[in-house]
């Protein structure tokens, strides 16, 4: 651990205090309200290496499906679509079981690039899917059945002599699996939206937290030392011409590698993670009953998911 990382590790264990000048007010003049302070820093700052980033878990993760369960839900969706399509005489390629990918993690690129091995190939581009995973190229008839409408957009009512459900096979599966959608990713309300709200608010507040802004400044200075300009990791690489191309160029890869190296030098991921965890911990503590309901909803979803997955094994 670098000296800078140790210093910032210590800072995060102490709440951010905001000094308020109260002197000099004339009689009868109300003092201005105190500025809101950051929540107590209750999460020790980790200093993760590249291989440890995926192991970090924000507090809200305890109320959501795991990456494995998220992969299972995607596989279940695809499997049910394939079963529906087969009833009409169409065979779609399928993996034998769920495959967990980096994008199933809540922290996937949440704090920007973190994996030096990936950026050395893809730069700021999203890594392409594993070529071992089958990908279907649908015919016009298959695509119409999948979506429930023909090439002109007209609703499809029949296929191969059989009635087609509204929205096609995908619409039918979406309806069948509606109760299994993870909290915060559907269009529901109440507990099902609490995870999404908490994730969004904690991220937004962390971006303006003095502790994170300070490490952003040190990261930007590190980037400038190597000839790159970016105000923060979220905007890094966005103005490179190559990011709009199918493949990254050498300049993009160099910037992406510097981005990851500067994160490691400044412990940016560790600090940002700990600060956002502070905000989430505070939000959860303020609504214990609502989060208890969210966890119960998640547990029910996980149980239904396991039951449906088990029922499809070998089919």
C-alpha positions in Angstrom: 0.0 0.0 0.0 1.3 3.4 -0.9 1.8 6.2 1.6 -1.0 8.2 -0.2 -3.3 5.2 0.1 -2.6 4.9 3.9 -3.4 8.6 4.3 -6.7 8.3 2.6 -7.5 5.1 4.3 -7.2 7.0 7.6 -9.3 9.9 6.3 -12.2 7.7 5.4 -12.5 6.3 8.9 -13.4 9.8 10.1 -16.6 11.7 9.3 -16.2 14.8 7.1 -16.7 17.7 9.4 -18.0 21.0 8.2 -17.0 24.1 10.2 -19.8 26.6 10.7 -18.9 30.2 11.6 -21.5 31.3 14.2 -19.9 34.5 15.4 -20.6 38.0 14.2 -24.4 37.6 14.0 -26.3 40.6 15.1 -29.0 40.3 17.8 -32.2 38.8 16.5 -30.5 37.6 13.3 -31.0 33.9 12.8 -27.8 31.9 12.1 -27.8 30.2 8.7 -28.7 26.5 8.9 -25.8 24.1 9.0 -24.6 22.6 5.8 -25.5 18.9 5.6 -22.6 16.7 6.6 -21.5 13.5 4.9 -22.7 10.3 6.7 -20.3 8.7 9.2 -17.7 6.7 7.4 -18.5 3.3 8.7 -16.9 1.2 6.0 -13.1 0.7 6.2 -11.4 1.8 3.0 -10.3 -1.2 1.0 -7.2 -1.1 -1.2 -8.2 -3.7 -3.8 -5.9 -5.1 -6.4 -7.3 -5.7 -9.9 -8.4 -9.2 -9.0 -10.1 -8.0 -5.9 -12.4 -5.4 -7.4 -15.0 -8.0 -8.4 -15.1 -9.2 -4.8 -16.3 -5.9 -3.3 -19.9 -5.8 -2.3 -21.9 -2.6 -1.8 -24.4 -2.8 1.1 -27.4 -2.7 -1.4 -26.1 -6.0 -2.8 -27.6 -7.8 0.2 -31.0 -6.8 -1.1 -30.6 -7.9 -4.7 -30.1 -11.1 -6.6 -26.5 -12.3 -6.7 -24.5 -12.2 -10.0 -25.1 -16.0 -10.3 -28.8 -15.5 -9.8 -28.9 -12.6 -12.3 -27.2 -14.9 -14.9 -29.7 -17.7 -14.1 -32.6 -15.3 -14.7 -31.2 -14.3 -18.1 -30.7 -17.9 -19.0 -34.2 -18.8 -17.8 -35.6 -16.0 -20.0 -33.7 -17.3 -23.1 -34.6 -20.9 -22.4 -38.3 -20.2 -22.1 -38.1 -18.2 -25.3 -36.4 -21.1 -27.0 -39.1 -23.5 -25.7 -41.8 -21.2 -27.1 -40.1 -20.9 -30.5 -39.7 -24.7 -30.7 -43.5 -25.1 -30.3 -43.7 -23.4 -33.7 -41.0 -25.5 -35.3 -38.0 -23.2 -34.8 -34.8 -24.3 -33.0 -32.7 -21.6 -31.3 -29.1 -22.4 -30.0 -28.8 -22.5 -26.2 -26.0 -22.8 -23.7 -26.5 -25.8 -21.4 -26.7 -23.6 -18.4 -26.3 -20.1 -17.0 -23.0 -18.3 -17.7 -21.9 -15.6 -15.3 -20.2 -12.6 -17.0 -18.4 -9.6 -15.5 -21.4 -7.4 -16.5 -23.6 -9.4 -14.0 -21.7 -7.7 -11.2 -23.2 -4.6 -9.6 -19.8 -3.0 -9.7 -19.1 -3.7 -13.4 -17.5 -0.4 -14.6 -19.4 1.4 -11.8 -16.2 3.3 -11.0 -14.9 3.2 -14.6 -12.2 0.8 -15.9 -10.5 -1.4 -13.4 -9.1 -4.5 -15.2 -5.7 -4.0 -16.8 -5.9 -7.3 -18.7 -9.2 -6.2 -20.3 -8.2 -2.7 -21.2 -5.0 -3.8 -22.8 -7.3 -5.4 -25.5 -10.5 -3.4 -25.5 -9.6 0.0 -24.1 -12.8 1.8 -23.2 -14.8 -0.5 -25.4 -17.0 -3.1 -23.8 -15.4 -6.5 -24.1 -17.1 -8.7 -26.8 -19.1 -11.7 -25.7 -17.4 -15.1 -25.4 -17.5 -16.6 -28.8 -18.3 -20.0 -27.2 -21.7 -18.7 -26.3 -24.1 -19.5 -29.2 -25.8 -16.5 -30.8 -28.7 -17.0 -33.0 -29.1 -15.3 -36.4 -32.9 -15.2 -36.8 -34.7 -15.5 -40.0 -37.5 -13.0 -40.8 -40.1 -15.6 -39.7 -38.3 -16.4 -36.4 -37.8 -12.7 -35.6 -41.5 -12.0 -36.3 -42.5 -14.8 -33.9 -40.0 -13.7 -31.3 -41.4 -10.1 -31.2 -45.0 -10.8 -32.3 -44.9 -8.5 -35.3 -43.9 -8.7 -38.9 -41.3 -6.7 -40.8 -43.8 -3.9 -41.4 -44.7 -3.7 -37.7 -48.1 -5.3 -38.0 -49.0 -7.6 -35.1 -48.4 -11.3 -35.9 -51.4 -13.4 -35.2 -50.3 -16.8 -36.4 -47.2 -18.8 -37.3 -47.0 -22.2 -38.9 -50.8 -22.6 -38.4 -50.7 -21.7 -34.7 -52.0 -18.6 -32.8 -49.2 -16.3 -31.6 -49.5 -14.7 -28.2 -49.5 -10.9 -27.9 -45.9 -9.7 -28.1 -44.7 -13.0 -29.5 -42.6 -15.5 -27.6 -40.6 -12.8 -25.9 -43.8 -11.0 -24.8 -45.2 -14.2 -23.4 -42.0 -14.9 -21.4 -41.8 -11.4 -20.1 -45.3 -11.8 -18.7 -44.5 -15.3 -17.3 -41.4 -14.0 -15.5 -42.7 -10.6 -14.4 -42.6 -11.6 -10.7 -39.0 -12.7 -11.0 -37.6 -9.3 -12.1 -35.0 -8.1 -9.6 -35.9 -5.2 -7.4 -35.2 -1.9 -9.1 -35.1 -3.2 -12.6 -38.8 -3.5 -13.4 -41.5 -0.9 -13.7 -43.1 -1.6 -10.4 -43.2 0.6 -7.3 -42.6 0.4 -3.6 -40.0 -2.2 -2.5 -39.2 -3.2 -6.1 -38.0 0.3 -6.8 -36.1 0.9 -3.5 -32.9 -0.8 -4.7 -32.7 1.3 -7.9 -33.4 4.5 -6.0 -30.7 3.7 -3.4 -28.1 2.8 -6.0 -28.8 5.9 -8.0 -28.8 8.3 -5.0 -25.7 6.8 -3.4 -23.8 7.1 -6.7 -24.9 10.6 -7.3 -24.0 11.8 -3.8 -20.7 10.0 -3.8 -19.7 11.9 -7.0 -20.0 15.2 -5.1 -18.6 14.0 -1.8 -15.4 16.0 -0.8 -13.5 12.7 -0.3 -14.2 11.5 -3.8 -13.7 14.9 -5.4 -10.3 15.0 -3.8 -9.2 11.6 -5.1 -10.7 12.6 -8.5 -8.3 15.5 -8.5 -5.3 13.3 -7.7 -6.3 10.8 -10.4 -6.7 13.6 -13.0 -3.3 14.9 -12.1 -1.8 11.4 -12.6 -3.5 11.2 -16.0 -2.1 14.7 -17.0 1.4 13.5 -16.1 1.1 10.9 -18.8 -0.4 13.4 -21.3 -4.2 12.6 -20.9 -6.9 15.0 -19.8 -10.1 13.8 -18.0 -12.1 15.5 -15.1 -13.2 12.2 -13.6 -13.3 8.5 -14.4 -16.9 8.6 -15.6 -16.1 11.0 -18.5 -12.7 9.5 -19.3 -12.3 8.4 -22.9 -15.7 9.7 -23.9 -14.2 12.2 -26.5 -11.8 9.8 -28.1 -12.7 9.3 -31.8 -12.0 5.6 -31.6 -14.7 4.9 -29.0 -17.3 5.2 -31.7 -15.5 2.6 -33.9 -15.9 -1.1 -33.6 -12.4 -1.6 -32.2 -10.1 0.6 -30.1 -6.9 2.1 -31.5 -3.5 2.2 -29.9 -4.1 5.7 -28.4 -7.3 4.6 -26.7 -5.6 1.5 -25.2 -2.8 3.6 -23.9 -5.2 6.0 -22.2 -7.3 3.2 -20.8 -4.1 1.6 -19.4 -3.1 4.9 -17.8 -6.6 5.3 -16.4 -6.3 1.9 -14.6 -2.8 2.6 -13.4 -3.7 6.0 -12.0 -6.7 4.4 -10.1 -4.3 2.0 -8.5 -1.8 4.7 -7.6 -4.4 6.9 -6.0 -6.6 4.1 -4.5 -9.5 5.7 -6.3 -11.6 2.6 -6.4 -11.1 1.8 -2.7 -11.9 5.3 -1.6 -14.9 5.8 -3.9 -16.3 2.4 -3.0 -16.0 3.1 0.8 -17.7 6.5 0.4 -20.6 5.2 -1.6 -21.0 2.3 0.9 -21.3 5.0 3.6 -24.2 6.6 1.9 -25.9 3.2 1.3 -25.4 2.2 4.9 -27.0 5.4 6.1 -30.0 5.1 3.7 -30.6 1.5 4.8 -30.5 2.5 8.5 -33.1 5.2 7.8 -35.7 2.8 6.4 -35.3 -0.5 8.2 -38.9 -1.7 7.5 -38.7 -0.9 3.8 -35.4 -2.7 3.3 -36.7 -5.7 5.3 -39.6 -5.8 2.8 -37.1 -5.6 -0.1 -35.0 -8.4 1.3 -38.2 -10.6 1.7 -39.1 -9.8 -1.9 -35.6 -10.8 -3.1 -35.8 -14.0 -1.1 -39.1 -14.9 -2.7 -37.7 -14.1 -6.2 -34.6 -16.3 -5.5 -36.8 -19.2 -4.3 -39.0 -19.0 -7.4 -36.0 -18.7 -9.7 -34.3 -21.8 -8.2 -37.6 -23.7 -8.6 -38.0 -22.8 -12.2 -34.3 -23.4 -13.0 -34.5 -26.9 -11.4 -37.6 -27.6 -13.5 -35.9 -26.9 -16.7 -32.6 -28.8 -16.1 -32.2 -31.3 -18.9 -35.0 -30.0 -21.0 
